[in-house]
Amino acid sequence: MNRETLKCLSLTQPWATLVVTGVKLIETRRWRTDWRGILLAIHAAKAFPAQARLLCTQEPFCAALSAYCGVNDIAELPLGAVIGATRLDDCKPTKDLVGVVSKTERAFGDFTVGRFGWVLKDAMRLAEPIKVRGRLSLWDLPEYIEGQVLDQWERAHAS
């Protein structure tokens, strides 16, 4: 994999953890991307707003975090770190996705008209979060972090 193919996307918790555990399969954004088939490192933003913390206590977030992510206390959610990776498979207008995604998936995103759904697959959580400062939009990881993510990705997908 070359340097240009590995990008990083910062997400607020709990969405970052839901993505790297494969529970959240569509990341909704105000902007579209032409990237397809690339590996995205997922960074858990340092900020954890009160509204996002509150969502962790409500359904379907609470059950998903506990049952699928092994998180029973929001203090367990890593912040300010790369926590995993996923593949960006496609990008579609949300209007094309609303009728085909589950009720739970709709609860995890903003599927209002005019937004875009980044369709994700092959999620992987890192064994240990890697502390790094995040950025807006898609950004390149420092090389030392990129190598760690790629090593774990290749081991996880070596079958």
N, CA, C and O of each residue as an XYZ file, in Angstrom:
636
protein
N       0.852     -1.172      0.000
C       0.000      0.000      0.000
C       0.896      1.233      0.000
O       1.844      1.304      0.782
N       0.616      2.189     -0.850
C       1.485      3.358     -0.883
C       0.949      4.480      0.005
O      -0.196      4.449      0.456
N       1.799      5.457      0.238
C       1.493      6.556      1.165
C       0.216      7.292      0.795
O      -0.527      7.708      1.684
N      -0.062      7.465     -0.496
C      -1.234      8.224     -0.910
C      -2.544      7.526     -0.596
O      -3.583      8.184     -0.536
N      -2.532      6.215     -0.393
C      -3.787      5.507     -0.176
C      -4.234      5.511      1.277
O      -5.404      5.233      1.544
N      -3.372      5.808      2.211
C      -3.764      5.775      3.621
C      -4.092      7.184      4.100
O      -3.209      8.031      4.235
N      -5.352      7.412      4.350
C      -5.842      8.684      4.875
C      -6.413      8.426      6.255
O      -6.601      7.276      6.652
N      -6.689      9.496      6.987
C      -7.276      9.379      8.314
C      -8.489     10.296      8.399
O      -8.512     11.376      7.808
N      -9.490      9.852      9.142
C     -10.700     10.612      9.372
C     -10.941     10.687     10.869
O     -11.008      9.657     11.540
N     -11.071     11.896     11.397
C     -11.370     12.079     12.821
C     -12.873     12.065     13.034
O     -13.623     12.746     12.335
N     -13.299     11.275     14.013
C     -14.708     11.184     14.379
C     -14.855     11.388     15.878
O     -13.979     11.007     16.653
N     -15.940     11.976     16.272
C     -16.261     12.112     17.684
C     -16.701     10.747     18.213
O     -17.270      9.942     17.476
N     -16.438     10.496     19.484
C     -16.971      9.298     20.123
C     -18.460      9.521     20.367
O     -18.850     10.668     20.586
N     -19.295      8.529     20.343
C     -19.033      7.097     20.209
C     -18.929      6.612     18.766
O     -18.683      5.429     18.530
N     -19.114      7.511     17.800
C     -19.111      7.100     16.398
C     -17.794      6.462     15.979
O     -17.792      5.508     15.201
N     -16.676      6.972     16.481
C     -15.371      6.397     16.108
C     -15.299      4.918     16.496
O     -14.890      4.082     15.690
N     -15.689      4.602     17.710
C     -15.648      3.211     18.166
C     -16.653      2.355     17.412
O     -16.351      1.211     17.073
N     -17.836      2.885     17.144
C     -18.829      2.126     16.384
C     -18.322      1.794     14.988
O     -18.619      0.721     14.462
N     -17.562      2.699     14.381
C     -17.004      2.442     13.039
C     -15.933      1.361     13.100
O     -15.985      0.412     12.318
N     -14.962      1.476     14.005
C     -13.839      0.522     13.998
C     -14.233     -0.874     14.456
O     -13.491     -1.831     14.232
N     -15.380     -0.999     15.088
C     -15.853     -2.323     15.482
C     -16.815     -2.904     14.446
O     -17.313     -4.016     14.617
N     -17.076     -2.158     13.378
C     -17.936     -2.642     12.314
C     -19.425     -2.560     12.621
O     -20.239     -3.135     11.899
N     -19.783     -1.858     13.672
C     -21.192     -1.694     14.034
C     -21.832     -0.613     13.166
O     -22.964     -0.768     12.709
N     -21.118      0.464     12.945
C     -21.578      1.570     12.094
C     -20.941      1.389     10.726
O     -19.718      1.441     10.591
N     -21.773      1.177      9.712
C     -21.285      0.859      8.378
C     -21.357      2.026      7.405
O     -20.822      1.947      6.299
N     -22.011      3.104      7.807
C     -22.125      4.276      6.950
C     -21.832      5.524      7.781
O     -22.509      5.800      8.771
N     -20.825      6.260      7.368
C     -20.489      7.536      8.006
C     -21.120      8.636      7.173
O     -20.810      8.773      5.989
N     -22.001      9.420      7.773
C     -22.659     10.489      7.025
C     -21.894     11.794      7.186
O     -21.433     12.146      8.271
N     -21.777     12.498      6.061
C     -21.012     13.737      5.995
C     -21.773     14.766      5.174
O     -22.659     14.422      4.391
N     -21.416     16.036      5.363
C     -21.980     17.101      4.526
C     -21.323     17.121      3.157
O     -21.859     17.715      2.221
N     -20.187     16.489      3.033
C     -19.422     16.535      1.787
C     -19.178     15.135      1.245
O     -19.068     14.155      1.981
N     -19.101     15.092     -0.069
C     -18.850     13.830     -0.751
C     -17.353     13.676     -0.991
O     -16.585     14.631     -0.878
N     -16.971     12.483     -1.317
C     -15.586     12.215     -1.676
C     -15.548     11.327     -2.906
O     -16.442     10.508     -3.118
N     -14.524     11.491     -3.703
C     -14.326     10.638     -4.877
C     -13.460      9.426     -4.555
O     -13.296      8.540     -5.394
N     -12.905      9.383     -3.346
C     -12.070      8.250     -2.958
C     -12.931      6.992     -2.885
O     -14.051      7.031     -2.377
N     -12.411      5.886     -3.387
C     -13.085      4.585     -3.315
C     -12.025      3.514     -3.100
O     -10.944      3.567     -3.687
N     -12.344      2.550     -2.261
C     -11.459      1.417     -2.049
C     -10.238      1.714     -1.211
O      -9.360      0.863     -1.070
N     -10.168      2.914     -0.648
C      -8.970      3.249      0.137
C      -9.153      2.849      1.601
O     -10.270      2.760      2.112
N      -8.045      2.619      2.238
C      -8.030      2.367      3.664
C      -8.092      3.702      4.384
O      -7.353      4.631      4.057
N      -8.978      3.793      5.365
C      -9.077      4.994      6.198
C      -8.713      4.631      7.623
O      -9.328      3.742      8.213
N      -7.731      5.299      8.179
C      -7.494      5.183      9.611
C      -8.583      6.003     10.290
O      -8.992      7.043      9.774
N      -9.049      5.543     11.433
C     -10.096      6.260     12.165
C      -9.488      6.808     13.458
O      -8.916      6.080     14.269
N      -9.638      8.110     13.605
C      -9.126      8.839     14.761
C     -10.301      9.247     15.641
O     -11.271      9.826     15.154
N     -10.218      8.952     16.919
C     -11.221      9.402     17.883
C     -10.818     10.801     18.341
O      -9.761     10.991     18.942
N     -11.671     11.770     18.051
C     -11.374     13.160     18.403
C     -11.135     13.317     19.909
O     -11.655     12.547     20.716
N     -10.356     14.308     20.260
C     -10.061     14.589     21.671
C     -11.294     15.127     22.390
O     -11.524     14.822     23.560
N     -12.088     15.933     21.678
C     -13.299     16.493     22.278
C     -14.382     15.417     22.348
O     -14.519     14.592     21.445
N     -15.141     15.443     23.431
C     -16.246     14.513     23.637
C     -17.398     15.334     24.196
O     -17.614     15.361     25.407
N     -18.145     16.011     23.311
C     -19.194     16.931     23.742
C     -20.267     16.262     24.612
O     -20.506     15.058     24.512
N     -20.893     17.055     25.448
C     -21.922     16.555     26.366
C     -23.038     15.827     25.622
O     -23.522     14.796     26.088
N     -23.448     16.353     24.473
C     -24.523     15.715     23.703
C     -24.109     14.314     23.245
O     -24.926     13.393     23.257
N     -22.865     14.150     22.849
C     -22.379     12.834     22.429
C     -22.297     11.890     23.625
O     -22.608     10.705     23.505
N     -21.882     12.409     24.773
C     -21.844     11.584     25.991
C     -23.245     11.101     26.356
O     -23.437      9.945     26.734
N     -24.216     11.996     26.238
C     -25.603     11.647     26.542
C     -26.106     10.543     25.611
O     -26.801      9.630     26.056
N     -25.764     10.617     24.330
C     -26.191      9.585     23.385
C     -25.711      8.192     23.805
O     -26.389      7.198     23.547
N     -24.558      8.122     24.445
C     -24.006      6.835     24.871
C     -24.883      6.139     25.907
O     -24.765      4.931     26.109
N     -25.755      6.889     26.560
C     -26.643      6.315     27.586
C     -28.006      5.958     26.997
O     -28.856      5.396     27.688
N     -28.213      6.282     25.720
C     -29.507      6.047     25.075
C     -29.384      4.948     24.028
O     -28.297      4.632     23.546
N     -30.540      4.376     23.693
C     -30.561      3.335     22.662
C     -30.645      3.971     21.284
O     -31.262      5.024     21.129
N     -30.041      3.354     20.291
C     -29.372      2.048     20.303
C     -27.890      2.112     20.661
O     -27.197      1.095     20.622
N     -27.398      3.308     21.012
C     -25.975      3.482     21.312
C     -25.519      2.638     22.501
O     -24.513      1.933     22.418
N     -26.256      2.712     23.600
C     -25.859      2.010     24.823
C     -25.714      0.509     24.577
O     -24.702     -0.088     24.944
N     -26.719     -0.095     23.958
C     -26.677     -1.539     23.706
C     -25.567     -1.906     22.733
O     -24.869     -2.899     22.936
N     -25.394     -1.112     21.672
C     -24.353     -1.410     20.682
C     -22.961     -1.305     21.298
O     -22.106     -2.158     21.060
N     -22.736     -0.262     22.086
C     -21.424     -0.090     22.711
C     -21.124     -1.257     23.651
O     -19.994     -1.745     23.683
N     -22.103     -1.703     24.402
C     -21.902     -2.798     25.342
C     -21.759     -4.141     24.630
O     -20.778     -4.855     24.837
N     -22.726     -4.481     23.802
C     -22.766     -5.813     23.183
C     -21.701     -6.031     22.119
O     -21.113     -7.110     22.048
N     -21.446     -5.038     21.301
C     -20.553     -5.228     20.154
C     -19.170     -4.608     20.321
O     -18.217     -5.016     19.657
N     -19.065     -3.633     21.199
C     -17.791     -2.924     21.352
C     -17.120     -3.213     22.689
O     -15.964     -2.840     22.886
N     -17.818     -3.867     23.607
C     -17.264     -4.170     24.917
C     -17.080     -2.952     25.798
O     -16.237     -2.959     26.695
N     -17.855     -1.906     25.555
C     -17.749     -0.658     26.314
C     -18.972     -0.524     27.218
O     -20.096     -0.391     26.735
N     -18.749     -0.559     28.522
C     -19.843     -0.424     29.481
C     -19.815      0.893     30.232
O     -20.742      1.208     30.978
N     -18.756      1.664     30.036
C     -18.601      2.961     30.690
C     -17.944      3.892     29.671
O     -16.930      3.541     29.068
N     -18.521      5.074     29.479
C     -17.973      5.968     28.449
C     -16.537      6.389     28.743
O     -15.832      6.847     27.844
N     -16.101      6.239     29.981
C     -14.707      6.552     30.306
C     -13.749      5.590     29.591
O     -12.555      5.874     29.484
N     -14.264      4.459     29.104
C     -13.442      3.478     28.385
C     -13.197      3.874     26.932
O     -12.328      3.300     26.276
N     -13.947      4.843     26.423
C     -13.795      5.249     25.023
C     -12.523      6.077     24.856
O     -12.364      7.100     25.523
N     -11.619      5.654     23.979
C     -10.371      6.405     23.789
C     -10.635      7.739     23.089
O     -11.533      7.854     22.255
N      -9.843      8.730     23.444
C      -9.953     10.072     22.873
C      -8.584     10.530     22.402
O      -7.563     10.163     22.985
N      -8.564     11.341     21.333
C      -7.308     11.904     20.852
C      -6.335     10.867     20.335
O      -5.128     10.984     20.548
N      -6.853      9.845     19.652
C      -5.990      8.751     19.206
C      -6.558      8.071     17.968
O      -7.767      8.078     17.737
N      -5.665      7.486     17.177
C      -6.081      6.598     16.100
C      -6.470      5.291     16.776
O      -5.703      4.734     17.561
N      -7.680      4.802     16.460
C      -8.177      3.614     17.163
C      -8.473      2.434     16.230
O      -8.813      1.346     16.695
N      -8.344      2.645     14.928
C      -8.605      1.546     14.007
C      -8.588      1.999     12.572
O      -8.098      3.079     12.242
N      -9.137      1.147     11.720
C      -9.172      1.451     10.296
C     -10.372      0.748      9.663
O     -10.935     -0.192     10.224
N     -10.738      1.223      8.504
C     -11.821      0.641      7.719
C     -11.568      0.987      6.261
O     -10.757      1.859      5.949
N     -12.259      0.307      5.385
C     -12.120      0.607      3.969
C     -13.305      1.441      3.518
O     -14.451      1.125      3.838
N     -13.030      2.510      2.771
C     -14.073      3.349      2.182
C     -14.470      2.706      0.860
O     -13.730      2.772     -0.122
N     -15.637      2.089      0.845
C     -16.086      1.325     -0.305
C     -16.830      2.170     -1.331
O     -16.689      1.955     -2.535
N     -17.623      3.134     -0.859
C     -18.445      3.920     -1.774
C     -18.886      5.197     -1.067
O     -18.719      5.339      0.144
N     -19.446      6.111     -1.830
C     -20.013      7.350     -1.297
C     -21.276      7.629     -2.095
O     -21.230      7.784     -3.316
N     -22.411      7.692     -1.392
C     -23.698      7.871     -2.057
C     -24.493      8.974     -1.372
O     -24.322      9.212     -0.177
N     -25.363      9.649     -2.123
C     -26.259     10.605     -1.476
C     -27.129      9.863     -0.450
O     -27.582      8.748     -0.708
N     -27.356     10.478      0.697
C     -28.140      9.809      1.743
C     -29.549      9.473      1.267
O     -30.140      8.500      1.735
N     -30.090     10.257      0.354
C     -31.437      9.962     -0.153
C     -31.496      8.594     -0.817
O     -32.560      7.978     -0.866
N     -30.371      8.113     -1.325
C     -30.314      6.794     -1.953
C     -30.126      5.671     -0.931
O     -30.259      4.496     -1.275
N     -29.821      6.016      0.307
C     -29.535      5.017      1.337
C     -30.650      4.852      2.361
O     -30.781      3.787      2.964
N     -31.445      5.882      2.563
C     -32.447      5.881      3.640
C     -33.323      4.636      3.617
O     -33.555      4.037      4.668
N     -33.810      4.234      2.465
C     -34.707      3.086      2.384
C     -34.050      1.736      2.528
O     -34.748      0.733      2.681
N     -32.728      1.671      2.484
C     -32.046      0.376      2.509
C     -31.218      0.127      3.770
O     -30.740     -0.989      3.979
N     -31.043      1.137      4.605
C     -30.266      0.930      5.837
C     -31.204      0.604      6.996
O     -32.385      0.954      6.976
N     -30.663     -0.065      7.996
C     -31.460     -0.445      9.162
C     -31.822      0.778     10.000
O     -31.222      1.845      9.873
N     -32.805      0.591     10.846
C     -33.227      1.646     11.778
C     -32.055      2.036     12.690
O     -31.866      3.212     13.001
N     -31.288      1.056     13.106
C     -30.127      1.320     13.961
C     -29.089      2.153     13.214
O     -28.563      3.125     13.756
N     -28.797      1.775     11.980
C     -27.825      2.537     11.182
C     -28.301      3.975     11.008
O     -27.494      4.901     11.087
N     -29.582      4.178     10.776
C     -30.121      5.540     10.640
C     -29.935      6.321     11.939
O     -29.669      7.522     11.905
N     -30.072      5.651     13.081
C     -29.880      6.326     14.371
C     -28.436      6.762     14.573
O     -28.177      7.732     15.286
N     -27.494      6.057     13.956
C     -26.072      6.362     14.114
C     -25.584      7.474     13.190
O     -24.435      7.898     13.308
N     -26.424      7.959     12.273
C     -25.981      8.978     11.327
C     -27.040     10.028     11.062
O     -28.154      9.954     11.581
N     -26.684     10.994     10.258
C     -27.598     12.057      9.846
C     -27.902     11.838      8.370
O     -27.111     12.205      7.502
N     -29.044     11.244      8.098
C     -29.420     10.876      6.736
C     -30.346     11.902      6.089
O     -31.114     11.562      5.188
N     -30.280     13.153      6.540
C     -31.121     14.180      5.934
C     -30.680     14.435      4.490
O     -29.536     14.180      4.112
N     -31.616     14.942      3.706
C     -31.368     15.213      2.292
C     -30.213     16.209      2.136
O     -30.091     17.164      2.904
N     -29.383     15.971      1.143
C     -28.256     16.851      0.861
C     -26.948     16.371      1.475
O     -25.898     16.969      1.240
N     -27.001     15.297      2.257
C     -25.788     14.751      2.874
C     -25.334     13.533      2.078
O     -25.999     13.110      1.133
N     -24.181     12.972      2.479
C     -23.602     11.842      1.776
C     -23.261     10.736      2.765
O     -22.817     10.997      3.883
N     -23.476      9.509      2.338
C     -23.135      8.346      3.148
C     -21.883      7.691      2.621
O     -21.839      7.223      1.483
N     -20.865      7.662      3.458
C     -19.624      6.980      3.120
C     -19.803      5.525      3.540
O     -19.883      5.230      4.732
N     -19.866      4.628      2.585
C     -20.112      3.219      2.851
C     -18.779      2.557      3.219
O     -17.819      2.588      2.450
N     -18.748      1.961      4.407
C     -17.514      1.410      4.973
C     -17.578     -0.108      5.046
O     -18.662     -0.683      5.147
N     -16.422     -0.757      4.995
C     -16.369     -2.210      5.171
C     -14.997     -2.610      5.711
O     -14.049     -1.825      5.683
N     -14.915     -3.841      6.199
C     -13.655     -4.420      6.689
C     -13.071     -3.632      7.867
O     -11.875     -3.345      7.890
N     -13.904     -3.291      8.825
C     -13.443     -2.527      9.988
C     -12.477     -3.332     10.855
O     -12.561     -4.557     10.940
N     -11.561     -2.611     11.493
C     -10.592     -3.220     12.395
C     -10.260     -2.245     13.512
O      -9.966     -1.077     13.259
N     -10.309     -2.731     14.755
C      -9.902     -1.919     15.899
C      -8.442     -2.230     16.213
O      -8.041     -3.394     16.231
N      -7.651     -1.195     16.459
C      -6.250     -1.406     16.836
C      -6.169     -2.051     18.215
O      -7.045     -1.851     19.057
N      -5.129     -2.814     18.434
C      -4.915     -3.445     19.731
C      -4.788     -2.383     20.825
O      -5.305     -2.554     21.929
N      -4.102     -1.291     20.510
C      -3.937     -0.170     21.439
C      -4.093      1.135     20.673
O      -3.531      1.282     19.587
N      -4.853      2.094     21.222
C      -4.960      3.405     20.569
C      -3.590      4.066     20.449
O      -2.723      3.875     21.302
N      -3.403      4.847     19.382
C      -2.147      5.567     19.163
C      -2.445      7.059     19.254
O      -3.116      7.622     18.389
N      -1.942      7.686     20.304
C      -2.206      9.111     20.544
C      -1.628      9.970     19.416
O      -0.468      9.824     19.031
N      -2.465     10.861     18.902
C      -2.046     11.809     17.875
C      -3.135     12.871     17.775
O      -4.308     12.611     18.041
N      -2.727     14.047     17.393
C      -3.683     15.135     17.216
C      -4.428     14.962     15.891
O      -3.811     14.694     14.860
N      -5.740     15.114     15.917
C      -6.560     14.959     14.725
C      -6.658     16.245     13.918
O      -6.112     17.282     14.294
N      -7.363     16.149     12.807
C      -7.574     17.299     11.925
C      -8.943     17.171     11.281
O      -9.580     16.119     11.347
N      -9.385     18.248     10.663
C     -10.623     18.221      9.906
C     -10.373     17.599      8.536
O      -9.240     17.565      8.055
N     -11.439     17.111      7.917
C     -11.408     16.515      6.594
C     -10.575     15.226      6.618
O     -10.361     14.651      7.685
N     -10.114     14.781      5.476
C      -9.217     13.627      5.393
C      -7.789     14.130      5.518
O      -7.426     15.127      4.892
N      -6.986     13.463      6.306
C      -5.618     13.909      6.508
C      -4.667     12.721      6.502
O      -5.063     11.578      6.732
N      -3.401     13.023      6.231
C      -2.361     11.998      6.198
C      -1.811     11.770      7.602
O      -1.577     12.714      8.356
N      -1.613     10.510      7.932
C      -1.005     10.162      9.215
C       0.501     10.377      9.175
O       1.112     10.268      8.112
N       1.103     10.681     10.317
C       2.569     10.650     10.366
C       3.036      9.223     10.030
O       2.353      8.249     10.346
N       4.193      9.116      9.394
C       4.677      7.811      8.927
C       4.773      6.761     10.024
O       4.442      5.599      9.788
N       5.221      7.145     11.227
C       5.382      6.144     12.283
C       4.033      5.555     12.692
O       3.969      4.389     13.080
N       2.968      6.325     12.616
C       1.636      5.804     12.943
C       1.092      4.997     11.769
O       0.471      3.950     11.956
N       1.330      5.488     10.575
C       0.881      4.775      9.375
C       1.415      3.351      9.379
O       0.670      2.410      9.109
N       2.686      3.183      9.680
C       3.292      1.854      9.701
C       2.629      0.932     10.707
O       2.403     -0.243     10.416
N       2.313      1.449     11.890
C       1.655      0.636     12.921
C       0.263      0.196     12.475
O      -0.127     -0.955     12.668
N      -0.474      1.121     11.879
C      -1.826      0.803     11.408
C      -1.759     -0.232     10.290
O      -2.502     -1.213     10.309
N      -0.875     -0.022      9.320
C      -0.759     -0.955      8.200
C      -0.321     -2.341      8.647
O      -0.811     -3.342      8.124
N       0.605     -2.414      9.617
C       1.046     -3.722     10.128
C      -0.126     -4.490     10.724
O      -0.304     -5.674     10.440
N      -0.923     -3.820     11.548
C      -2.063     -4.497     12.163
C      -3.133     -4.841     11.131
O      -3.754     -5.901     11.207
N      -3.347     -3.947     10.166
C      -4.318     -4.210      9.105
C      -3.931     -5.460      8.321
O      -4.762     -6.336      8.082
N      -2.673     -5.533      7.928
C      -2.209     -6.660      7.137
C      -2.304     -7.952      7.919
O      -2.668     -8.981      7.350
N      -1.988     -7.933      9.210
C      -2.117     -9.141     10.042
C      -3.581     -9.557     10.167
O      -3.898    -10.744     10.089
N      -4.468     -8.591     10.357
C      -5.891     -8.876     10.530
C      -6.538     -9.403      9.254
O      -7.517    -10.146      9.318
N      -6.000     -9.025      8.100
C      -6.600     -9.400      6.826
C      -5.719    -10.363      6.028
O      -5.814    -10.415      4.802
N      -4.878    -11.112      6.703
C      -3.919    -11.997      6.044
C      -4.514    -13.349      5.637
O      -3.784    -14.200      5.128
N      -5.777    -13.566      5.838
C      -6.327    -14.884      5.509
C      -6.809    -15.025      4.115
O      -7.290    -16.091      3.733
